[in-house]
């Protein structure tokens, strides 16, 4: 398996939103995007599963060393090799890689986030950084586009952490919904590990959904018209997630009972329609 295949299998398997949203991109851009997403997944998995206490720290330390090797041109991991190929014509900003490591270290420090301020810092370091790097790969040139990338990254992260992956994370001993918001809605943290979405939890999820939608919509409003064609794959990704969020809302936010996903055909249609609308292809 090549490094590019490893990253695609990990970050964008067939049927995924990332797979379909990038379907019309040139191969090297797809490879770079998949490698960045795969890197963030590797970091998340280093601390997101139940290990002996010293293991997550050692895994993050190894990745920090690996990113130094990447910068020096001597990577070892398939993800790092894929990033080397994708960024051959430019240097990956070291400060951005450092932010990804800092986000992973926050997961070592927090099993639960006391408030939205702390969670926002985590999301900025992790997902906003990722989507800024994606914008760079896609060839964004305007500074305003970075505002779009930041808001899109936050929307994507909050969509996962505050809605669709809540039960999965809770069962792994990690709560991302801020504790003060759980208290406000009268939801005990252990209830998020269950398989019944009561009224209080549905109201909590509805509150989070409004927050997530606001970030998606603000992101789309901030993207300069001149770069919509360049970033149309990211617009498609946002629209796939917005349609999924609509379905979750129609289902009554019963996210502890089952997952709500769009069909592959619908994801393909959204991606193709976005490509046609934004770039005329």
C-alpha positions as CSV (number, residue, x, y, z in Angstrom):
1,X,0.0,0.0,0.0
2,X,1.4,3.4,-1.0
3,X,1.4,6.4,1.5
4,X,-1.3,8.0,-0.6
5,X,-3.5,4.9,-0.5
6,X,-3.0,4.6,3.3
7,X,-4.2,8.2,3.8
8,X,-7.2,7.8,1.5
9,X,-8.3,4.6,3.2
10,X,-7.9,6.2,6.6
11,X,-9.4,9.7,6.0
12,X,-11.6,9.4,2.9
13,X,-12.9,5.8,2.4
14,X,-15.4,5.3,-0.4
15,X,-18.8,6.7,0.5
16,X,-17.5,9.3,2.9
17,X,-18.3,13.0,2.6
18,X,-14.6,13.8,2.2
19,X,-14.3,11.3,-0.6
20,X,-17.2,12.8,-2.6
21,X,-16.4,16.5,-1.9
22,X,-12.9,16.1,-3.3
23,X,-13.9,13.9,-6.2
24,X,-13.4,16.5,-8.9
25,X,-10.0,17.7,-7.6
26,X,-6.6,17.0,-9.3
27,X,-5.0,13.9,-7.8
28,X,-2.1,15.7,-6.0
29,X,-4.5,18.1,-4.3
30,X,-6.7,15.2,-3.2
31,X,-3.6,13.4,-1.9
32,X,-2.6,16.4,0.2
33,X,-6.0,16.9,1.7
34,X,-6.3,13.2,2.6
35,X,-2.9,13.3,4.1
36,X,-3.8,16.3,6.3
37,X,-7.0,14.6,7.5
38,X,-5.2,11.4,8.1
39,X,-2.6,13.2,10.2
40,X,-5.3,14.7,12.4
41,X,-6.9,11.3,12.8
42,X,-3.6,9.7,13.8
43,X,-3.2,12.3,16.4
44,X,-6.7,11.9,17.7
45,X,-6.4,8.2,17.8
46,X,-3.2,8.5,19.8
47,X,-5.1,9.9,22.7
48,X,-8.8,9.0,21.9
49,X,-8.7,5.3,22.9
50,X,-8.2,3.6,26.2
51,X,-4.5,3.1,26.7
52,X,-2.3,2.7,29.7
53,X,-1.7,6.2,31.1
54,X,1.8,6.6,29.7
55,X,1.0,5.4,26.2
56,X,-0.9,8.5,24.8
57,X,1.9,10.8,26.0
58,X,4.5,8.6,24.3
59,X,2.5,8.4,21.1
60,X,2.1,12.2,20.9
61,X,5.8,12.7,21.7
62,X,6.6,10.3,18.8
63,X,4.4,12.3,16.4
64,X,6.1,15.6,17.5
65,X,9.4,14.0,16.6
66,X,8.0,12.7,13.3
67,X,6.8,16.1,12.3
68,X,10.3,17.4,12.9
69,X,11.6,14.6,10.7
70,X,9.0,15.7,8.1
71,X,10.2,19.2,8.2
72,X,13.8,17.9,7.8
73,X,12.9,15.8,4.8
74,X,13.3,12.4,6.5
75,X,9.8,11.2,7.4
76,X,9.1,7.6,8.6
77,X,5.3,7.3,8.7
78,X,3.1,6.8,5.5
79,X,1.1,10.0,6.4
80,X,4.3,12.0,6.6
81,X,5.5,10.6,3.3
82,X,2.2,11.5,1.6
83,X,2.5,15.1,3.0
84,X,6.0,15.3,1.7
85,X,4.8,14.5,-1.8
86,X,1.8,16.9,-1.6
87,X,3.8,19.8,-0.3
88,X,6.8,19.2,-2.6
89,X,6.6,22.7,-4.1
90,X,6.2,24.5,-0.7
91,X,7.0,24.3,2.9
92,X,4.4,23.2,5.4
93,X,4.4,26.0,8.1
94,X,5.9,24.5,11.2
95,X,3.8,26.6,13.5
96,X,0.7,25.0,12.0
97,X,2.0,21.5,12.6
98,X,2.8,22.6,16.2
99,X,-0.8,23.7,16.7
100,X,-2.0,20.2,15.7
101,X,0.3,18.7,18.3
102,X,-0.9,21.3,20.9
103,X,-4.5,20.2,20.2
104,X,-3.6,16.6,20.8
105,X,-1.9,17.5,24.1
106,X,-5.1,19.3,25.2
107,X,-6.8,15.9,24.9
108,X,-4.2,14.6,27.4
109,X,-5.2,17.4,29.8
110,X,-9.0,17.3,29.4
111,X,-11.4,14.4,29.7
112,X,-14.1,17.0,29.7
113,X,-14.1,20.7,28.8
114,X,-15.5,23.1,31.4
115,X,-16.7,25.8,29.0
116,X,-16.9,26.8,25.4
117,X,-13.8,28.9,25.7
118,X,-11.6,25.9,26.3
119,X,-13.3,23.9,23.6
120,X,-12.9,26.7,21.1
121,X,-9.2,26.8,21.7
122,X,-9.0,23.1,21.1
123,X,-11.1,23.4,17.9
124,X,-9.0,26.3,16.6
125,X,-5.7,24.4,17.1
126,X,-7.0,21.2,15.6
127,X,-9.6,21.7,12.9
128,X,-9.3,25.4,12.0
129,X,-5.5,24.8,11.5
130,X,-6.3,21.8,9.3
131,X,-8.7,23.7,7.1
132,X,-6.3,26.6,6.7
133,X,-3.7,24.1,5.4
134,X,-6.3,22.6,3.1
135,X,-7.0,26.1,1.7
136,X,-3.3,26.4,1.0
137,X,-3.2,23.1,-0.9
138,X,-6.1,24.3,-3.0
139,X,-4.3,27.4,-4.0
140,X,-6.2,30.1,-2.0
141,X,-4.5,33.5,-2.2
142,X,-6.8,36.0,-0.5
143,X,-6.4,36.6,3.2
144,X,-10.2,36.6,3.7
145,X,-10.2,33.0,2.6
146,X,-8.5,32.1,5.8
147,X,-11.5,33.4,7.7
148,X,-13.6,31.0,5.7
149,X,-11.2,28.2,6.4
150,X,-11.2,28.9,10.1
151,X,-15.0,29.0,10.4
152,X,-15.4,25.9,8.2
153,X,-12.9,24.0,10.4
154,X,-14.8,25.0,13.5
155,X,-18.1,24.0,12.0
156,X,-16.7,20.6,11.0
157,X,-15.2,20.0,14.4
158,X,-18.2,21.1,16.4
159,X,-20.5,19.0,14.2
160,X,-18.5,15.9,15.2
161,X,-17.8,16.7,18.9
162,X,-21.1,18.2,19.9
163,X,-23.4,16.0,17.8
164,X,-22.6,13.0,15.8
165,X,-19.8,11.5,17.8
166,X,-21.0,12.4,21.3
167,X,-21.9,8.9,22.4
168,X,-18.8,7.3,20.9
169,X,-16.6,9.8,22.7
170,X,-18.6,9.5,26.0
171,X,-18.1,5.7,25.9
172,X,-14.4,6.2,25.5
173,X,-14.4,8.4,28.6
174,X,-14.3,11.8,26.9
175,X,-16.9,14.6,27.0
176,X,-16.6,17.5,24.6
177,X,-19.9,19.2,25.2
178,X,-18.9,21.9,27.7
179,X,-19.8,21.0,31.2
180,X,-21.5,24.3,31.9
181,X,-23.9,23.6,29.0
182,X,-24.6,20.1,30.2
183,X,-25.5,21.6,33.6
184,X,-27.7,24.3,31.9
185,X,-29.8,21.7,30.2
186,X,-29.9,19.3,33.1
187,X,-28.0,16.5,31.4
188,X,-25.7,14.3,33.5
189,X,-22.5,13.4,31.6
190,X,-23.1,9.6,32.0
191,X,-26.4,9.9,30.1
192,X,-24.5,10.6,26.9
193,X,-23.2,7.0,27.0
194,X,-26.7,5.6,26.9
195,X,-28.9,4.7,24.0
196,X,-31.9,6.9,24.8
197,X,-32.2,10.5,23.8
198,X,-34.6,12.1,26.3
199,X,-36.1,15.5,26.0
200,X,-33.3,17.3,27.8
201,X,-30.7,15.7,25.6
202,X,-32.6,16.6,22.5
203,X,-32.9,20.2,23.6
204,X,-29.1,20.2,24.3
205,X,-28.5,18.8,20.8
206,X,-30.8,21.3,19.2
207,X,-28.8,24.1,20.9
208,X,-25.6,22.6,19.5
209,X,-27.1,22.2,16.0
210,X,-27.9,26.0,15.9
211,X,-24.3,26.7,16.9
212,X,-22.9,24.4,14.2
213,X,-25.2,25.8,11.5
214,X,-24.1,29.4,12.4
215,X,-20.5,28.5,11.8
216,X,-21.2,26.8,8.5
217,X,-23.3,29.7,7.3
218,X,-20.8,32.3,8.4
219,X,-18.0,30.4,6.7
220,X,-19.9,30.4,3.4
221,X,-20.6,34.1,3.7
222,X,-17.0,34.9,4.3
223,X,-15.6,33.1,1.3
224,X,-14.6,35.8,-1.4
225,X,-16.4,35.4,-4.6
226,X,-13.1,35.3,-6.5
227,X,-12.1,32.1,-4.7
228,X,-15.4,30.1,-4.7
229,X,-14.2,28.1,-7.7
230,X,-10.9,27.4,-6.1
231,X,-12.5,26.3,-2.8
232,X,-15.6,24.6,-4.3
233,X,-14.7,21.2,-2.8
234,X,-14.8,22.8,0.6
235,X,-18.2,24.4,-0.2
236,X,-19.4,20.9,-1.2
237,X,-18.2,19.5,2.1
238,X,-20.0,22.2,4.0
239,X,-23.2,21.6,2.0
240,X,-23.1,17.8,2.6
241,X,-22.8,18.4,6.3
242,X,-25.6,21.0,6.3
243,X,-27.9,18.5,4.6
244,X,-26.9,15.8,7.1
245,X,-27.7,18.2,9.9
246,X,-31.1,18.9,8.4
247,X,-31.8,15.1,8.5
248,X,-30.7,14.9,12.1
249,X,-33.0,17.7,13.0
250,X,-35.9,16.1,11.1
251,X,-35.2,12.9,13.1
252,X,-35.6,14.8,16.3
253,X,-31.9,14.7,17.3
254,X,-32.1,11.0,18.4
255,X,-28.4,10.8,18.1
256,X,-27.9,8.3,21.0
257,X,-30.2,5.8,19.3
258,X,-28.7,5.7,15.8
259,X,-26.6,7.5,13.3
260,X,-28.0,9.7,10.5
261,X,-26.1,9.7,7.3
262,X,-26.7,10.7,3.7
263,X,-26.6,8.1,1.0
264,X,-23.5,8.0,-1.2
265,X,-25.7,8.9,-4.2
266,X,-26.9,12.1,-2.4
267,X,-23.4,13.1,-1.4
268,X,-22.2,12.6,-5.0
269,X,-25.2,14.7,-6.3
270,X,-24.4,17.5,-3.8
271,X,-20.7,17.5,-4.8
272,X,-21.4,17.4,-8.5
273,X,-24.0,20.2,-8.2
274,X,-21.6,22.4,-6.2
275,X,-18.8,21.8,-8.8
276,X,-21.1,22.7,-11.6
277,X,-22.5,25.8,-9.9
278,X,-19.2,27.2,-8.6
279,X,-16.9,26.4,-11.5
280,X,-19.1,25.6,-14.5
281,X,-17.7,22.1,-14.9
